[in-house]
Amino acid sequence: MENIQELIKSVCPSAEFDTTGEKLLVIVPDKDWHALAKSLKENPALDFDLLSAVVGMDWKETLGVVYYLTSTSHDWYMLGVRVETADRENPMLHSVSDLWKVALFQEREVYDFYGIKFINHPDMRRMFLRNDWVGYPLRKDYDDDPKLNPMRLEDEKNEDDTVAYIEQPDGTIKEEKRKIFGDDDYVVNIGPQHPSTHGVMRFRTSVDGERIKKVDVVSGYIHRGIEKLSEGLTYPQVLHFSDRMDYMSAHMNRHCLCMCIEKALGIEVPRRAQVIRVMMDELMRISSHLLAFGCTAMDMGGTTCFFYGFRERERILDIFEKTCGARMSLNYNVIGGVIADLHPDFQKDVKALCEIMPKCLDEYHKVFSGNVIARERMIGVGMLSKEDAINYAITGPSGRGSNWSNDTRKHVPYSIYPELDFEEVLGDGCDSYSRYMVRMREIEQSVKILEQLVDNIPEGDIRAQVPKIVKLPAGRWYQQVEASRGAFGVYIESTGEKNPYRLHYQSPCFNLIGVMDLTCRGNLIADLITINAALDFVVPDIDR
């Protein structure tokens, strides 16, 4: 984007710029941050309509946030904005949740792990940790003495109280006590131990009869502290975590992390490895969408379709097992390429899969997609407008089901995707059925990609030479890929050591649960199950 520094300087004279990284970083004082954010979003010359990532940071002297903003109307141009505070005892920054709704959950995560209170945010509660957790684990000075946070075996008390820090006209901050639910609300728990929440996810749901009034998402039941653990590990040691987040996007997630590290090191990945990576990504995408098809059907009682989807998915898992030695936690991508060459049966097996998929898809549509019950349960249910999809950063098939073109492979192309002929699938229904059908049609496009590559896998090395001890130069990097459920991002900040100073995963599933309340209100309790299935989130991708 031309003259962006001049444009930003004209609306925020106090802004400073760091051009040393791959993306422009704007450094702005908190007092000017909200006004700048408003201009960045609403000024047509800037038009940063998408908040792609919110990264909490502890720079020791200061605490703060790096916001990654994207202008989809200006060739998906992305910049970072750094906002910080030197007050570690009572850190406060201005919220942008009124401008980009995705910040409603993202800023809560930063509060949970860094203790930064966001001014004018309507709901400053913990996002993942227990209400009685002591301290903020991602701070560099966090006290990890187990006496402060012993194993708690008793039930966590439900708390309907939250707090908001509201800025007054005179500039003072007033703490306001608020309620999640009213005293007369009838609240039921859906999850965390429920087969149709697709993992250990809990929805506290207020209802009027069978109509949903509000959904309060409760996360964190399987949070593993991946980002904190990564700070004490070397770069090769952190790779395996990415497979175990969205395990139905294992190849893509790890591809993204490896590319981010390779970009920092200036490593050129061999052509053979790039082709193999893309083929594995697309096999993984088909596998994921087949699981989504089967689970969506089973959540409505269509057990037969579940087995149909698993029948073809087994073929893909067999392909993975032959080459990777595993079926789900694959550990295949490594820094510089892939860890092992393809199995001799790989091309034969991929061709066999591509040959049967069109017939299988016809079968799925005949049994389920055209079924009157499936259509009645999904069409017009779980409405999500294109504007809301962008505001809540709902990328992937769920966003494309609202007719929002957001495929990272097309808009921020990486690896060999620019060379390939495939279509971005869009649906204009903005409902659960549209999201479901986008996934089914994306299977066709993934098959199309595989057919282009299966007979054109070049000879050569499967990985580049990499230093025995990987040390990234001091700096920051951000990389995105198109995972099965949307744009998956990796942020790395390095001080030049062999372990990351900060490693953050921007997972698409975290954004998906942010619209559960929006898409469920006014629908029946039974509809929550189908809305949940059509959004297709995976809980370990949320609880990192």
N, C-alpha and C positions, 0 to 999 in steps of 0.2 A: 504494500500500500504506500503510495507516494506521499511524501511530506507529512507522515504521521506524527513525527516528533514536533513539527511546527503546529499541527492541529491540536495536539495535546497541550503544548505549551501555551497556546492561545486561550484555552479554557481553564488551564491550571498552571499558572506561572511558577508555582513552587515545585513542580514535577522535575525530577532528575532522571537521567537515562543511563543504563548500562548496556552497552552494545557488544560486550565481550562474549556473550553466549550465543547459541544458535538462534535464539529468539530475543527480540527486543524486550528488555526489562525496564518498566517504569517504576521509579521509586517515589512514593508520594506520602506526605505527612497525613496522619489519620484525620486531622481536622479538615482536610481538603478532599479526602478519599470519596465520600459519598457523592459530593457534587461532581467530581471527575467521573465516577462510575455512571452517574445519570447522563452525563454528556456522552460518554463512550457508548452507551446503549441507544440514546435517543437522537443524537446528532446524525443526520443522514450521511454525512461525509465519513463518519466512523462506523456506526451501525454494528457494534459488537453485541449481537443479539443472543449469543450462546455463551454461557459460563461453563467451560469445559472441565475445569478442575479447581479444587480449593485445597491447598496444601498448607497445613499447619507447620510452623518452624520454630525452633529454638536455636538462635544464634549466640547463645550464652549471655552476651551483653543485652540482647533484646529478645522479645518474643514477637511473633508476627505470622503473617499469612502471605503466601504467593497465590494470587488468583490468575488462572489462565483463561483468557477471553478470546473468543473466536468470532470473526465477522463472516457469516456465511454468504453475505451479498458481495463481499470483496475477496473472492477467490479463497475463502476459508482461511484468511490471514489470522494468525494467532500471535498474541503478545502476553507477557506476564506483567503483573502489577504487584509490587511488594509494599506491604503496609506493616508497620511494626510499632511496638511500644517498649519503653525502657522500664516500665513499672512491672516488676515481677510479683509483687505482693498482691496487687489488685489490677491485673491487666485488662484493659478494655479497648476495643476497636469498634468502629461503626459497621453495622450489618448492611449487606446489600440484598437481603432476602425480600425486600419490597420491590426490587428491580428484577432479580432473577430468582424465581421460586425454588430452583434447585438448591439454593443456599440455605433453605429452611432446615434441611437435614445435614448438609455439608458443614455448615458452621456449628451445628450441634456436635458433630464429631470432633471438630477442632477444640471446642470447649471441653469435651469429655477427656481428651488426652493432653491438653495444654493448659486448661483453666482460663482461657481467654474468654471474657464475657463480651458478647456482641450487643452493642447499644441499639435499641429499637427492634431487636429480634423478639418475636412474640413468645418464644418457648425455649428458655435456657435450662434444659434438663440434660442429664447424661444421656448418651445415645446407645452405648454398648455396655458400659460398666455398671455395676450395682450402684444403687443410690447411696449406699453407705461406704463406697470405696474411698480410701484415703489417698490423696495425692493425684498427680497427673502423669501417667507413665511415660509419655514420650518427651518429657522435659529431660534435659541433660543432667539436671541435679536431682532427679527423682530418687527417693529413698525406697529401695526395694526390700527393706527388712520385712520378712514374712510376719513379724509380730504386728505390723501395721495392718496387713491384709491377710489374716489367717484364712484357712479353708472354712467357708461358711456353709454349714449343712442345713441350717434352718431356711424356711421360705423367705424370699424377699418380699417385704411389705409393699403392697400396691400403693402408690402415691398419686393422688389426683391433683396434687399441688405442683405448680411450676412458677417461674418468676420471669419477669421481663424488666430490662433496664431501659427506661424511657427517658429520652433527652427532653428537658423542659425548655421553654422559650428563653430563659435566662442562661442556658448552657449547662445547668446542673443536671445530674442524673438521678432519677427517682426510681427506686426499686418497687415494682408492683407485683403483688401476689395474685396469681391467676389459677383457675381451675381447668383441668382437662375436660372433665365431664361435670354436668350440673348435678345437684343433690337428688333430683328426681329422675335422672337418666337411669335406664335399665341397661346394665353393661354385662355382656357375655364374653367369655374367652373362646376364641377360635385358635387352637394351638396352645402351647408350642408342640404338644404331642398329638398331632393330627395328620393323618396320611395325605390330606389334600392341601396342606400348607407347603408341601414340597421341601420339607426340611424342618429344622427346629426354629420355626418362626411363629410369633404370637401376635394375634390381632385382638386388641381389646375393642369391642364393637358395641356401641350403644344402638338400641333398636326401639322402634315403635311398632309393636306387633312383629311382623317379619320384615319390615322395612328398615334399612340401615340409615341411621342418622349421622354417625361419625365412626371412623376407624382410627384407632391410635396404635401405631406400629411399635412393637417392643422387640428390639434386636439384642444380640450379644450372647446368646446361649452357647454358641460354639466359637466365640472369639478366641484366637490363638496368639495374638500379639505378634504377627508376622513382621510388621514394619519395625517394631522394637528389636526383635531377635536379629533382624538383618544388620543392624548397626554394629553387632559384635562378630559378624561373619565376613569372610572374603567374598568377592563377587561370584566365583564359581560355586561357592557354598550356598548362596541365596537362590540359585536358579530353581531348585526343586519346589520352593514355596509356590511359585506361580502355577505349577501343574495342579496344585491342591486347593486352589481357590474355586473358580468355576471349572470343575473337573470335566465339564462338557465343552470347554474351550481351552483345554490344557495346552495343545500345540500353539494356538494363537497367543495365549498369554505369555508363554515362554519365548515365543518368537519375538514378541514386543520387548521383553526384558533384554534379550540378547541383542536386538537391534539398537536399543538405547545404549548399552555398554559398547557395542561395536562402533557406534557413531562417535562416542567420546574418545575411543582409542584410535579412530581413523582406520579401522580394519575393513578391507574389501572382501566380502564373502564370495567364495568360488561359485561359478554359475551353476554347477551341478547341485550344490547345496541349496541355492536359492530356489531352484525348480522343485527339489524334494520338499523343502519347507512349505511352499505354496500348495503342493499336492496334499501334503499331510494336513494343512489347514483346512482345505476344502473337504477332505474326507471327514475331518472332525466336525465341520459345519453340518454335513449331511447326517452324521451320527447324532448330533445334538438335536437337529430338527426332527429326526425320526423319534427320538425320545419325547420331544415336546408333543408331537402328534399322538403318540401312544398314551401319554399321561393326561392330555386334554380329554381324550376319549374316555379313558378309565375314570376320570373324575366325574364324568356324567353317567357312568355305569356301562360304558362300551368296552368291556373286557377283551372282546375279540380283537378290536383295533390295537389294543396294547400289544398283543402278541404278534400282530402283523408288523408293527413298527419294530419290535425287537428282532423279528426274523431277519430283516435286512440289516439292522444295526449289528447283529452278530457277525455278518460278513466283514464289516468294517473293523470290528474289534479283532477279528482273526488276522486281518491285514496288519493292524498295529502290532499284534502279538508276535507275528513272524519277524518283523523288522526291529521293533523296539524291545521285545522281550516282556512287554506288559500290555494291558488292555485299557487302563485308565490313567494311572500315574506313570506317564510314559518316559519322562526324563530324556527326551530325544534331542531337542535343540541344545547346543552348547555354544559358548562364545566362539565365533568364527565359522560356525556351520552346524553340522549334525554329528552325533557321537558315533554312528555306525552306518555303513552303506545299506542300500536296499536289499531285501531278501530276493533270491532268484525268482520267486513266484509273484513278486509285486506287480509287475505289468500285467501278467495274466489275470491276477485276481481283480485288479482295478478295472480292466476291460470287461470282465464278467459282471462286475457290479454295475458299470455304466450301461451294459446291455439290458439288464433286467429292471432298472429303476423306472423307466417310463411306464412299463406294464404295471409295476407295483403301485406307482402313483395313481394310475387309473383305478386300480382296485381300492386304494384308500378313499378316493373321492366317491366311488360308487357306494362303499360301505358306510362312510361317515360324513364326508363333506356335504353331500347332498341329502343327508338324513334329516327328516323334518324336525326331529327332536334337537339335533345339534344346531340346526339353523335357528330354531325358536329360542334356544338357550343362549346363543351368541350374537345374533344379528340385532343391532340396536342396544346392546348391553355393554356397559363399561366404556362409555363414550369418552374420547380424549381428542380434543381438537388439535389441529396442526399448531396453533399458537401456544396451546398448553404443552404440547410435546416439546417445542423449542424452549419454552420457559422453564420446564422441569428437566431439560436435557435428556429426554427419552430418545435415545438413539437406537440403532439396530432395527430388527423387524417390527418392534412395537411402535417406534417412531415412524417408520416407513408405512405402517398400517394406517397412519394418520396423514398420509400423502406428503410426508416431509422427506425430501431427498437428503440423506445424511450418510451414505455409505462411504466409510473412510477409504476403501479401496479405490473409489472414484474421485473423491474430493481432496484427499490428502494421500495420493498414491505412494505405495512403498513396494520394495522388492521388485518382482517382475510383473505386477498387476497391470501397469500401464500398457504392456505388450499384449494383453489378453482380450479376447472378444467375449464380453458377457454383459448382461443388462442389469441395471439396478431395479429391483422389484418394488413397486409402490402399490398401495391400496388406498382408496379414498373413502372407505366406510367409517373410519375412525372408531371402530368398535372391536369387540373381541373376535368376531369372525374375520374381519379384515386383517388383524394381526396374525391369526391362525393361517389364513390363506397366503400371506406374504411368505411365511416360512415354507409352506408346501411348494410355492413357486421358486423359492430360492434353492431348493434341492435341485430343480431342473438346471439352474444356472451353475451350480457347483459341478454337476455332472458335465455340463458343457465345458467348463474350465479343465476338468480332468481329461476329457477326450482330446483337448488341444495339446496337452502335455505328455500324455502317457507314452506316445511314440516319439517324443522329442526330448527325452531326458539326456542331456549331454554327458559325455565322458569327462573325467577329470577328478580333481580333489574334492573331498566332501567337507573339508574345513581348512581354514587359513591358519597360518602360524600365529600363535598367541604367546605372549610372554608367560613364563612359568609362574611368576607372581604378577597378578593383574592389579595395576594401580591406575585409576583414572586420574587425569590431570585435574587440578582444582577448577571447579566450575559447576554448572547446572545444565541438565539436559531433560527434554521431555519428548516422549515417543508415543504414538498411537497406532493401533491396528484395529481392524474390523473383526471383533470376536463374534461368537455365536449370538450374543445378546446385545451387541452394540459396540460403541467405541470404548476400547480398553486402553488406558493410559498408564505410563510409567514415568515417574519423576525421580531423578537422581541428582543429589547435590553432593559434590566431592570436595574434600580438602587436600587431595593428592595422596591419600593413604590407600591401603589395600582393602579397606572396608568402607562402605558408604557412610557419609555423615548423615544423610537422610535418604530413605528410599520409600516412596509413596506409590501405592497402586490406586488409580482412579477406576473403580469397577463400575460397569454399566448397571449391574443388578442393584447397587445401592440407590441409584436414581429411580429404578423401577418401583421399589417399595414406597418411594416418595409420592407416587400418584395413586396408591391404594385408596386413600380417603377420598380423593377427587373422583375416581372412577366408580367407587362403590356407593357413594351417597345416593339415596333414593331408590336403590335397587333392593332386591330381596336377599336374605341371608344366603340362599342357595346360589344366587348370582355371584356372591363373593368368591365362591369356589371356581367358577368358570372364568371370572375376571383374573383371578390369581393364576390360573393355568395358562391363559392367553398371554399374560405378561411374561410368563416363563422365566422367572428369576431362579437363581441357585443360591441357597443360603450361605455356603462358605465363601462365596464371592462378596457377600455383604459383610459377614463377620470375619474380617481378616485378622 
